[in-house]
Every structure is written in structure tokens, then in C-alpha cells.
Amino acid sequence: MSGAIRHLLSMADLDRDDIDRLLNLTESFAEVSERQIPKVPALRGKTIAWLFYEDSTRTRLSFETAAKRLSADTMNFSVGSSSVNKGESLRDTVETIAAMGVDGIVVRHRGAGAPHRITNWTDACVVNAGDGWHQHPTQSLLDIYTATRHLGSLEGRRVAIVGDIKHSRVARSNAIGFARMGADVTFVAPRTLLPASLEGWPVKVTHDLDEVIEDLDICYLLRMQRERQDDAVVPTLREFHEEYGLTTARADRLSPGSLIMHPGPMNRGVEISGEVADRPNAVITEQVTNGIAVRMAVLYLLLGSGLDLVEERTQVA
């Protein structure tokens, strides 16, 4: 990550060298996670606050685990029991937390751009853990890391991102992330599940999954974002599964060595059949595992105490 970057708000913040550096550091932290005592003192004395305005299981637990393994102190913010319910604004909440002395804020918010606004109200480093339909950069980083562990270089690899593109911050982040790594990215969705404009996006588009299924190295399935939809974007979920779901028949047509990926949580029987989700080339639970090491790498680069990672290993050994 270049010296000018203090926050991680979008995959657009990272160039190819930044991503490669994060992947290399992630590999080191993956090794830490396999130890009997998976902990290093890299962020000892640092405090990280969690500011989650949307429900989350995987992302929040992953960040919390990452911070603990880096020996950071944490400050948990629960919207349900906070002054937000009394009308407190986002700015007032951030400034209150900042006044308590935090070095980093990890934020998930329903409003696109909220993490960027927060950077104007605090000197702490800000990590975007998902903002509306906009971006989810650490999800993209863990997806890239998982893919490279299996496929090596992603240069020239063919990636299809399938399903609810319109409402998906993961699709937006991965379109940038996989393309930065040299992959050929295609969006596969009905017109009702695509953004109004894809001008400037580094992707191709098709409305026919069967047209590309046999050529893919990665079939990346998106959850149907029913909680973010305000209209009927598909006639029925059954019809969506038949046209765009990774059924058993479609999965059988994937090339040997190809990967099936999903950011979770899955809607089995909608974007992916239950049997396919449990196949050996479905690396969905591995994505969750890798998310911890990736988020350790991100937090370390933004908040690192200045200790060299080799020195940290020696201290813990």
C-alpha cells in the first residue's frame, strides 16, 4: 500500500503492486493463524472500533478475530443499544468514538460513501467493511487471495460474476480487483439485475450463463440481495435458479480445476444448488478462513506499530 494511503475505502485505492504486497503479507499471517497460539504483538497498544450499522456475521467476526490475533484492543459499537436510536447522527457518533482515543475504525453502513465521509471527522484510519451497493474491498482481497492459492497467477484467467450485480458491493469490488490482477471478468445477469450503466467498468456482460460456463476458471456466485430490493427484479426465485443458478448440470460442465466461489451467506437452491455448494472445488468456507489473514494484513499495513514482521515472529517464537 503506497505511503499516501491511510484508509481502505475501495479496491480503486489499490494498484497491482498494493494487492501483491497485501497477498504476500496475508500469506505470512495465514501461517500465524496455523500456530498453536495464533497471535503476534503487531498492534499492541492500538485500539480499533467496530462501527457496524448493518447486520454482519462473517465480516464482523473476521475483523474481530484479526484484531485479537494482532494483539489490538477493540471497542464494540452496537447500533441497537446506542444513542443512534435517540437520533444521534453518524458524525456525532464518530466524533464521540474518536474522542475516546481510537487508531482505527472499521465501518459497515447502508449508505454508499459513509466510510469516506467518516475520514473527514477523525484522524483514525478507516476501513470500509461494506457501504451500501458501493464497495467491500476486504471481501475482494480475500477472494483474490483464495483464488491465487489454487490457480496461481490470475493473469488471463476467466472469471464470471453471476447474479444480483445491481445490488452487490462485492461485484463492484471484484470487478476492479480481479481485473487489476489481469483476469478477464464477465458479469452474468438478467438486465433487471444489472446497474443502469456499466460505462468504464473493466468487464464484459452476458445474459446467458450457459454461453460461458465451460470456459470459466472461476464461477463467482452472488447472493440474491432481497433486503436491498424495492421491486420485483425476477419473476420467481425458481425461474432465477433455472436461468442463472449454478445447478448440478451446469457445475458438471465446469472445466477441471475451476473454482466455485460465493461471498456468503448462500441461498441454497437460488444462486447455487445444495449439492454443488458442497463439492471439493467449492471454496466457500475457505474464503471465510482466509478472510481473517487478509484482514490481519490490512489492519497491520494501516496501523502497524513499526515492528518488522520478522521481529514480531521472533518475539512470539
Buried (B, 14 or more C-beta within 10 A) or exposed (E): BEEEBBBBBBBEBBEEEBBBBBBEBBBBBBEBBEEEEBEBBBBBEBBBBBBBBBEBEBBBEBBBBBBBBBBBBBBEBEBEEBEBEEEEEBEEBBEEBBEEEBBBBBBBBEEBBBBBBBBEBBEBBBBBBBBBBBBBBBBBBBBBBBBBBBBEEBEEBBBBBBBBBBBBBBBBBBBBBBBBBEBBBBBBBBEEBBBEEBEEBBBBEBBEBEEBBEBBBBBBBBBBBEEBBEEEBBEEBEEBBEBBBBBEEBBEEBEEEBBBBBBBEBBBBBBBBEEBBEBEBBBBEBBBBBBBBBBBBBBBBBBBBEBEBEEBBEEBE
